[in-house]
Amino acid sequence: MSKGTTIQYKFVEEYSKYPGVRFIRLGPFSGEDFRENVLREVFDTEKVDIAIDATGVVTSFSPSFLDECFGQLAKDYGITEFKNKVFIFSDDNPNLAEKMMYYVERAAHDNS
Amino acid sequence: MKKYDPSVLLLLTTKRERKRLKRLAKFSISRGRSFIKNQQNRAKIVVPAILDLEENRAVFIRLLDQIQNILLKNMSFVIDHRQMKKITKSALLLLTSEIERCTKIMGIKLRAKSKFVPVDFHVKSLLDKIGYWDYFNLNFGSSKLRNDNDNELHLKIVGDTQVSGEKIGCLIEFFENSICFDFQTKEKFSDALMEAAANTVEHAYSENNKIGHIKKWWLTASLNTTINEISFIFYDQGLGILNTLETSQKNIKFKRLVAGWISEGLSKGGLLRKLVTTNLSSYKDERRGNGLISFKTFIDQVQGGELTIHTDDVSYSAIEDKITNHTTSIRGTLIIWNIRPNKESDKCIYIRENKL
């Protein structure tokens, strides 16, 4: 995490219990929407990072959500910057961070 | 004078037709006769006794054809359910979707008439529990059928034009409330459904459809507590998986691979099998979903899983590795997952191993 302010973001309370799929045009709470309307600002602001608490999500973070949201940011800003800015965890899904990183690394690899 | 029950059938009619019927009704009632009997232009669709895609597919497809023909002729129609003796959940989902397509496109409002509901107790019960009437906002009053003692719980039919996590979420919650569902299974299950719905919304429908479409997907699910089996069924009325390969995949490597399979002489069924069983991630756009292989992977990882995909006029059963060619098309894609733990005493459904 970067040395600065950490935003504690409760995904279920502040965004949705039901994350969607890839694009805004495909449905609500998409990866594209979360990236552009929540995370982009974090990346555009210096010394701010975000800790996303995804506890309580009813469905799952689908591969297309993770790829479009986090993968695209890793492509845009680089994987090192991404790792400094975004941290995700869930009390009911201990594998979530690992799953997200799979798509982040895949996207970053595509970009290299 | 013959007396007709006014609360009769499931009546489908256009606004213009309804006005005409109203006029006729006044006329007929004044003469002590039913207006219904006087209608020459209204088609009557009699739902056959057995509706089962496996057992009598041709009869079922003929029923869908009948509904579609009426749509194309812009006729009003009545659906008589009284002869029904057996209907599978898949057939019911397809029937619901076809009625919805016709009524949406024609701008028809459905009306409930109790005379034409099924007579058979089990069919009546299934239609009630799966939400067939509720889906069309048809109210027959409180049903005594809810006391039916069978051990199957049903998720009422869900349909949408978008991928709504909430609609998929209600399915997850439905199962979570009834069966032990570890987080890995839940996650795989949710991923598979979300991606299936996303593929449908993004790729399944083309503008060149003579019947017209409403770009929806439909879903239902059930849990049998006796055999501890869950099943979920997903359907869209799109062009079918094999007919959308061209538009859904832009990657040249993927196109070459498919062209190679075709030049090897693979049948449609063989092509479907390849698509379901081959990991295509290195042939497709890297950052797009893995499609059908993810359904297969999910089924391979859970205990007692079965996956059957029907698309157009072919079907493929992944566990039996069996291709079936049919003479009729289901005009869309139907995906059926059944999951049953192997151990009878085990009330949980588990993923065998944790793999991304």
Contacts between the chains, C-beta under 8 A, distances in Angstrom:
chain1	res1	chain2	res2	distance
A	16	B	165	6.7
A	17	B	165	7.8
A	17	B	166	7.9
A	17	B	169	6.7
A	18	B	164	7.3
A	18	B	165	2.9
A	18	B	166	4.6
A	18	B	168	7.2
A	18	B	169	4.5
A	19	B	165	5.6
A	20	B	163	5.7
A	20	B	164	7.1
A	20	B	165	4.8
A	20	B	194	7.5
A	21	B	163	4.7
A	21	B	194	5.5
A	21	B	195	7.4
A	21	B	197	7.4
A	21	B	198	4.1
A	22	B	198	6.4
A	23	B	202	8.0
A	26	B	162	6.3
A	26	B	163	5.1
A	26	B	198	5.6
A	26	B	201	5.2
A	26	B	202	6.3
A	27	B	160	8.0
A	27	B	162	3.8
A	27	B	163	3.8
A	27	B	164	5.4
A	27	B	165	7.4
A	27	B	198	7.9
A	27	B	201	7.2
A	28	B	162	7.2
A	28	B	164	6.3
A	28	B	165	7.3
A	28	B	166	7.9
A	29	B	165	5.8
A	58	B	165	7.7
A	58	B	169	4.2
A	58	B	172	5.8
A	58	B	173	6.3
A	59	B	165	4.9
A	59	B	168	5.4
A	59	B	169	4.8
A	59	B	172	5.8
A	59	B	190	4.4
A	59	B	194	6.7
A	60	B	186	7.0
A	60	B	187	4.3
A	60	B	190	3.8
A	60	B	191	5.4
A	60	B	194	7.3
A	62	B	190	7.1
A	62	B	191	5.2
A	62	B	194	4.1
A	62	B	195	6.2
A	62	B	198	7.6
A	63	B	191	6.1
A	63	B	195	6.7
A	63	B	289	6.0
A	63	B	290	7.6
A	63	B	294	7.8
A	64	B	194	7.4
A	64	B	195	6.5
A	64	B	198	5.9
A	64	B	288	7.9
A	64	B	289	5.6
A	65	B	194	7.9
A	67	B	287	5.4
A	71	B	287	6.5
A	92	B	183	6.0
A	93	B	183	5.3
A	93	B	187	6.7
A	95	B	183	8.0
A	95	B	184	7.2
A	95	B	187	7.7
A	95	B	354	6.7
A	98	B	356	7.7
A	99	B	187	8.0
A	99	B	356	6.2
A	102	B	356	5.2
A	106	B	286	7.0
A	106	B	287	7.4
A	107	B	287	6.1
A	110	B	286	5.1
A	110	B	287	6.3
